[in-house]
Amino acid sequence: MKILKIFIILSIIFLPLENSFAQKFGTGLLLSDSLYKNRPLAAPLMRGDYSNLPTFYSLKEFAPTPGNQSIYSTCAGWAVAYEAKTILIASKHQWDQAEIDSNAFSPSFIYNQLTKSNDCMGGTSLIDALQVLKNQGDLKLDEFAYDCDRKVTTSDKKIASKYKILEYRDVCPAGVKDKTRFVKKCIAEQHPVVIAIDCPYSFGFAKDVWLPDSSDYKLWNRGHAITVIAYDDSKYGGAFQVMNSWGINWGNGGFTWIRYKDFNYFCKYAFEVIDPSPIEPNTADLSGSLLFRESNGDEMNSKFDGKIFVTTSTYPSGTLFDLRISNNEPAYVYAFGTDTTFKATEIFPFKKNMLAYLPYKQNNIAIPDEESYNMLDNVKGPAYYCFLYSKKSLDFSQILKNFEQTNGTVWQRITHILGDDIVKENNIKFNYEGKINFQAKSEGKDVVPVILEIKHQ
């Protein structure tokens, strides 16, 4: 009997690191690229939008006390709901720690709808978890406890619907090596970022900072979801602080710092989580500007005729020009071009799966990018550029189809298609000061159309 007992103790002491890790820390995030191929993408902002970020920013004061998923594969639910959604609503209401913890969101409401197992051991993707939060919302943890067996009911979904997020999007362009500026921008705009990492065993031994060994830089196929809550350019040579779901005894109270160079290697996807921005009463809640400028630097000046803007000069075929879209309030922005044939060509969003929502107070987009120009084609007659700034998501492909099938001028077609969604004219102020500008109070409406006619000879 004594020999057997000693053997068992030695077996526990010398357990392989892999088994020890699995017994202590759960992960559970699926990393297969096929699961993320249709993920919503962020439109790249102009370089200047990333150049003046603060050197430090933190959302930690709005984070709940780190929870513990134990050995289970529920990390996506913890990161998306308990961490990111709780941070968003706590920031909005400026809660203290007690209020944050008592109002934290349930990981199981999300996870239990996605897993195919009844033991919390089945993996899930971040996309699926985020989609549940967007389409259905979530329940508070005190309403839907961390429970593998509980089924989500119709009544649960009805209550959860008031806690939907507005959008989520992958903020790091495919193939980019330095992801840091994109993630820092989100944090500085008070949006938490849920990331998918390929998780080495050394992550389980992180303290205030995670210091992976050189042997960790390989393909592990062990996906884990965590939430970026802060960054500091001076900390450990530049690092992100992340919140984990392995309890307060892991890391430093449940948090750790990941150096930028390690973040760039181990982070596979980075999803910004977005709630609607609060609206101040009696202020413009849709506003923006459009810059048209020839390749030689000359502005393409225009005047407002009461409906649309019209250039004051005429331009020949082959004219090269810059196009810059800006919004001064969060908005969905759509753009297309047309001419006397009334065939509509989509301009923005300019990539499949690119999200039309621009979530910051100031976003600047170059069309098609900062290194390329637009060109007037060989179709003689006026060329039109149409922009729709909207409070809500629009079925843009259907709008373009309807535009081509409707009769009348460009303005008449747009107003016919959008109808009562258009903000009342007396609530919109247009002007031209080096670029086209507008400010609008939506007052229950949703869309401001901005149209430029370029005189084309």
C-alpha positions in Angstrom: 0.0 0.0 0.0 2.8 2.4 0.9 4.6 1.7 -2.4 1.4 2.4 -4.4 0.9 5.7 -2.5 4.5 6.8 -3.3 4.0 5.9 -7.0 0.8 8.0 -7.2 2.6 11.0 -5.6 5.5 10.7 -8.0 3.1 10.4 -10.9 1.4 13.6 -10.0 4.8 15.4 -9.4 6.1 14.4 -12.8 3.0 14.8 -14.8 3.8 16.1 -18.3 3.5 19.9 -18.6 0.7 19.5 -21.2 -1.5 17.4 -18.8 -0.8 19.8 -15.9 -1.8 22.8 -18.0 -5.0 21.1 -19.2 -6.0 20.1 -15.7 -5.6 23.7 -14.4 -6.6 26.0 -17.2 -9.3 25.7 -19.8 -9.1 27.3 -23.3 -11.5 26.2 -26.0 -11.3 28.8 -28.8 -11.4 27.4 -32.3 -8.7 29.0 -34.6 -9.4 27.4 -38.0 -9.1 30.2 -40.6 -12.3 28.9 -42.4 -14.3 29.9 -39.4 -13.2 33.6 -39.7 -13.1 34.0 -43.5 -16.4 36.0 -43.5 -15.5 38.1 -40.4 -16.5 41.8 -40.6 -13.5 44.0 -41.3 -12.7 47.5 -40.2 -12.1 50.2 -42.9 -8.4 51.3 -42.6 -8.2 54.9 -41.4 -5.7 57.4 -42.7 -2.2 57.2 -41.1 -2.7 60.5 -39.3 -5.6 59.0 -37.3 -3.1 56.7 -35.6 -0.3 59.2 -35.2 -1.5 61.2 -32.1 -2.6 58.5 -29.8 -1.9 58.9 -26.1 1.1 56.9 -24.9 -1.1 55.2 -22.3 -4.7 54.4 -22.0 -6.6 52.0 -19.7 -10.1 50.6 -19.3 -9.2 48.5 -16.3 -11.3 50.6 -13.9 -14.4 49.4 -15.8 -13.4 45.7 -15.7 -15.1 43.2 -13.5 -13.1 41.1 -11.1 -11.6 38.4 -13.3 -13.6 35.2 -13.4 -12.5 31.6 -13.6 -13.6 29.3 -16.4 -11.8 26.4 -14.7 -10.8 23.5 -17.0 -13.7 24.1 -19.4 -13.6 25.3 -23.0 -15.7 28.4 -22.4 -13.2 31.2 -23.0 -15.1 32.8 -25.9 -18.1 33.4 -23.6 -16.0 34.8 -20.9 -14.1 37.2 -23.1 -17.0 38.4 -25.2 -19.7 38.7 -22.5 -18.2 38.8 -19.0 -15.3 40.9 -20.0 -15.9 43.0 -23.1 -19.6 43.6 -22.7 -19.3 44.4 -19.0 -16.6 46.9 -19.7 -18.6 48.7 -22.3 -21.7 49.1 -20.1 -19.6 49.9 -17.0 -17.8 52.7 -18.9 -21.1 54.1 -20.2 -22.6 54.3 -16.6 -19.3 55.0 -14.8 -19.9 52.3 -12.3 -17.7 51.6 -9.3 -16.2 48.1 -8.7 -19.2 46.8 -6.7 -21.7 47.9 -9.3 -19.5 46.4 -12.1 -19.3 43.0 -10.4 -23.0 42.9 -9.6 -23.9 43.7 -13.2 -21.4 41.5 -15.0 -22.7 39.6 -18.0 -23.0 35.8 -18.3 -20.5 33.7 -20.3 -22.9 30.8 -20.3 -25.8 32.5 -22.1 -23.4 32.9 -25.0 -21.5 29.7 -24.8 -24.4 27.3 -24.1 -26.1 28.3 -27.4 -22.9 27.4 -29.4 -21.5 24.3 -27.9 -22.5 20.8 -29.1 -21.5 19.2 -25.9 -23.3 19.2 -22.5 -20.1 19.2 -20.4 -18.6 22.6 -21.4 -15.7 20.9 -23.2 -16.6 21.8 -26.8 -14.8 24.6 -28.5 -16.3 27.7 -30.1 -15.2 30.5 -32.4 -15.1 34.2 -31.5 -17.2 35.0 -34.5 -20.1 32.9 -33.3 -19.9 34.3 -29.8 -19.8 37.9 -31.0 -22.6 37.2 -33.4 -24.8 36.0 -30.5 -24.0 39.1 -28.5 -24.9 41.3 -31.5 -28.1 39.5 -32.5 -29.4 38.4 -29.1 -27.6 40.3 -26.4 -26.9 38.7 -23.1 -28.2 38.2 -19.5 -26.5 39.3 -16.4 -24.5 36.7 -14.5 -26.9 36.8 -11.6 -29.7 36.0 -14.1 -27.9 33.2 -15.9 -25.2 31.6 -13.8 -22.0 29.9 -15.1 -23.7 26.6 -15.7 -23.1 23.9 -18.4 -26.5 22.3 -18.2 -28.8 25.3 -18.4 -30.7 25.7 -21.7 -31.5 29.2 -23.1 -35.2 29.8 -23.3 -37.3 32.2 -25.3 -37.9 34.2 -22.1 -34.1 34.4 -21.6 -33.7 35.8 -25.1 -36.4 38.4 -24.6 -34.7 39.8 -21.5 -31.2 39.6 -23.1 -32.3 41.6 -26.2 -31.9 45.0 -24.4 -28.2 44.3 -24.0 -27.1 43.7 -27.6 -23.9 45.3 -28.9 -24.2 47.4 -32.0 -21.3 46.0 -34.0 -18.0 44.1 -33.8 -15.1 44.1 -36.4 -11.6 42.7 -36.9 -9.4 45.8 -36.7 -6.1 44.3 -38.0 -5.8 44.1 -41.8 -4.9 40.6 -43.1 -1.2 40.0 -43.3 -0.2 43.1 -41.3 2.8 42.4 -39.1 2.4 45.3 -36.7 -1.1 45.1 -35.2 -0.4 47.5 -32.3 -1.6 50.8 -33.7 -5.0 49.4 -34.7 -5.6 47.9 -31.3 -4.3 50.9 -29.4 -6.7 53.1 -31.4 -9.7 51.0 -30.2 -8.6 51.2 -26.5 -8.0 55.0 -26.8 -11.6 55.2 -28.1 -12.8 53.3 -25.1 -13.6 50.1 -27.0 -12.3 46.8 -25.5 -10.7 44.4 -28.0 -11.3 40.6 -27.7 -8.4 38.7 -29.2 -7.8 35.2 -30.4 -4.3 34.0 -29.4 -2.5 30.7 -30.1 -1.7 29.9 -26.5 1.6 28.3 -25.5 1.9 26.5 -22.1 4.1 29.3 -20.8 1.0 31.6 -20.8 -0.2 29.7 -17.7 2.9 30.9 -15.8 2.5 34.6 -16.6 2.9 37.1 -13.8 2.7 40.8 -14.2 4.1 40.3 -17.7 4.1 37.2 -19.9 7.6 36.4 -21.1 7.4 33.6 -23.6 10.4 31.5 -24.3 12.0 31.3 -27.7 10.7 27.8 -28.1 7.1 29.1 -27.8 7.3 30.8 -31.2 5.7 28.0 -33.2 2.2 26.8 -34.2 0.4 25.4 -31.1 -3.2 25.2 -32.4 -4.4 25.9 -28.9 -6.8 28.8 -29.2 -7.7 31.1 -26.3 -9.9 34.2 -26.0 -8.8 37.1 -23.8 -9.6 40.8 -23.7 -7.3 43.8 -24.2 -8.1 46.5 -21.7 -5.1 48.8 -21.7 -1.8 49.7 -23.4 1.3 51.5 -22.2 4.1 52.5 -24.6 6.6 52.7 -21.8 5.7 49.5 -19.9 8.1 46.6 -20.7 9.2 48.4 -23.8 5.6 48.8 -24.9 2.8 46.4 -23.9 -0.9 45.6 -23.9 -2.6 44.7 -20.6 -5.1 41.8 -21.0 -7.8 40.3 -18.8 -8.0 36.5 -18.6 -10.6 34.1 -17.4 -8.4 31.9 -15.2 -9.2 33.5 -11.9 -7.4 36.1 -9.7 -4.6 33.8 -8.8 -3.3 33.7 -12.3 -1.0 36.5 -13.6 -1.3 39.7 -11.4 -4.8 39.4 -10.0 -6.2 37.9 -13.2 -4.4 40.4 -15.6 -1.0 40.4 -17.4 0.9 42.5 -19.8 1.9 41.2 -23.3 4.8 43.0 -25.0 4.0 44.4 -28.4 6.4 42.1 -30.2 4.8 39.0 -28.5 1.3 40.4 -29.2 2.1 40.7 -32.9 3.1 37.1 -33.1 0.6 35.3 -30.9 -2.5 37.4 -31.6 -4.4 35.9 -34.6 -7.5 38.0 -34.6 -8.5 41.2 -32.8 -12.1 42.2 -32.6 -13.2 45.6 -31.5 -16.5 45.4 -29.6 -18.8 48.4 -30.1 -21.9 49.8 -28.3 -24.0 52.7 -29.5 -22.4 56.1 -28.5 -24.5 58.2 -26.1 -26.2 61.2 -27.8 -26.2 64.6 -26.2 -29.5 66.4 -26.5 -29.8 69.4 -28.9 -26.5 68.6 -30.7 -25.7 67.4 -34.2 -25.6 63.6 -34.2 -24.8 63.2 -37.9 -21.9 65.3 -39.4 -19.0 64.9 -41.6 -17.0 66.2 -44.6 -15.9 65.2 -48.1 -12.7 66.4 -49.7 -12.2 66.2 -53.5 -8.7 67.4 -54.6 -6.9 67.1 -57.9 -3.6 65.1 -58.0 -1.7 68.4 -58.4 -3.1 69.6 -55.0 -5.8 71.9 -56.3 -9.2 71.7 -54.5 -12.2 70.8 -56.7 -14.4 73.6 -55.4 -18.1 73.2 -55.4 -21.3 75.1 -54.5 -24.5 73.9 -52.9 -27.6 74.5 -55.0 -30.1 73.7 -52.4 -30.2 69.9 -53.1 -26.7 68.9 -54.2 -23.1 70.3 -54.6 -21.9 71.1 -58.1 -18.3 71.8 -59.0 -17.5 75.4 -60.1 -15.0 74.1 -62.7 -15.3 71.6 -65.5 -12.9 68.6 -65.6 -11.7 66.5 -68.6 -11.7 62.7 -68.8 -8.6 61.3 -67.2 -8.6 63.8 -64.3 -6.9 62.2 -61.3 -8.2 63.2 -57.9 -8.1 62.3 -54.2 -11.3 61.5 -52.3 -11.4 61.7 -48.5 -14.4 60.8 -46.4 -14.7 62.0 -42.8 -17.3 61.7 -40.2 -17.5 63.7 -37.0 -20.0 61.5 -35.2 -20.2 57.7 -35.3 -22.2 56.7 -38.4 -22.7 54.1 -41.1 -21.3 55.6 -44.3 -22.0 54.3 -47.8 -20.8 55.8 -51.1 -21.3 55.1 -54.8 -20.6 56.8 -58.2 -22.8 57.2 -61.2 -23.2 59.2 -64.4 -25.7 59.9 -67.1 -26.2 56.1 -67.6 -27.3 55.9 -64.0 -25.3 52.7 -63.5 -24.3 52.6 -59.8 -20.7 51.6 -58.8 -20.0 51.0 -55.1 -17.2 53.1 -53.7 -17.4 52.5 -50.0 -17.3 50.0 -48.3 -14.7 49.0 -50.9 -14.0 45.4 -49.8 -16.2 42.4 -49.2 -17.2 42.1 -45.5 -15.9 45.6 -44.7 -18.1 47.1 -42.1 -19.7 50.5 -43.1 -19.9 51.6 -39.5 -17.2 54.2 -38.6 -17.4 54.1 -34.7 -15.2 57.0 -33.6 -15.9 60.7 -33.1 -13.4 61.4 -36.0 -12.7 58.9 -38.8 -10.8 59.8 -42.0 -10.9 57.4 -44.9 -9.0 57.7 -48.2 -10.8 56.2 -51.2 -9.4 53.9 -52.5 -6.3 54.5 -50.3 -3.7 57.1 -49.5 -1.4 56.0 -52.4 -4.0 55.9 -55.2 -6.1 58.4 -57.1 -9.6 58.2 -58.6 -10.0 59.0 -62.3 -12.8 60.5 -64.4 -13.7 58.0 -67.1 -14.5 58.6 -70.8 -18.3 58.9 -70.4 -18.9 62.5 -71.1 -21.4 64.5 -69.1 -21.8 65.0 -65.3 -20.3 62.5 -62.9 -22.0 62.0 -59.6 -20.7 60.9 -56.2 -23.3 60.0 -53.7 -22.7 59.5 -49.9 -25.2 58.2 -47.4 -24.4 59.0 -43.7 -26.8 56.9 -41.6 -27.7 56.2 -38.0 -28.6 52.6 -38.9 -27.3 49.9 -41.1 -28.7 50.0 -44.7 -29.2 47.3 -47.3 -26.8 49.0 -49.6 -26.8 46.4 -52.4 -30.6 46.7 -52.6 -30.4 50.5 -52.6 -28.0 50.4 -55.6 -30.4 48.0 -57.5 -33.3 50.3 -56.7 -31.3 53.3 -57.8 -30.7 51.8 -61.3 -34.4 50.8 -61.7 -35.9 54.2 -60.5 -36.6 57.2 -62.8 -35.6 60.8 -62.4 -32.4 62.7 -61.4 -29.9 61.4 -59.0 -31.5 63.4 -56.2 -35.0 62.3 -57.1 -33.9 58.7 -57.2 -32.2 58.8 -53.8 -35.1 60.6 -52.1 -37.6 58.2 -53.6 -35.7 55.2 -52.4 -34.9 56.4 -48.9 -38.2 58.3 -48.4 -39.0 59.0 -44.7 -35.6 57.8 -43.5 -34.0 61.0 -44.8 -33.4 63.7 -42.2 -35.6 66.7 -42.7 -33.9 69.4 -44.8 -34.3 72.1 -42.2 -32.4 70.0 -39.8 -29.3 69.8 -42.0 -26.8 72.6 -42.6 -24.5 72.3 -45.7 -21.6 74.5 -46.5 -18.3 74.5 -48.5 -15.1 75.7 -46.9 -12.3 73.9 -48.8 -14.4 70.8 -48.6 -18.0 69.8 -48.4 -19.3 70.0 -44.8 -22.6 69.1 -43.2 -24.2 69.0 -39.7 -27.5 67.4 -38.9 -29.9 66.7 -36.0 -31.6 63.4 -37.0 -34.6 63.8 -34.6 -35.9 60.3 -35.3 -34.8 60.1 -38.9 -31.7 58.2 -40.1 -30.0 59.2 -43.3 -28.3 62.3 -44.7 -27.6 62.1 -48.4 -24.7 64.2 -49.7 -24.3 64.4 -53.5 -21.6 66.0 -55.6 -21.9 66.6 -59.3 -18.6 66.9 -61.1 -18.9 68.8 -64.4 -17.2 66.5 -66.8 -16.4 67.4 -70.4 
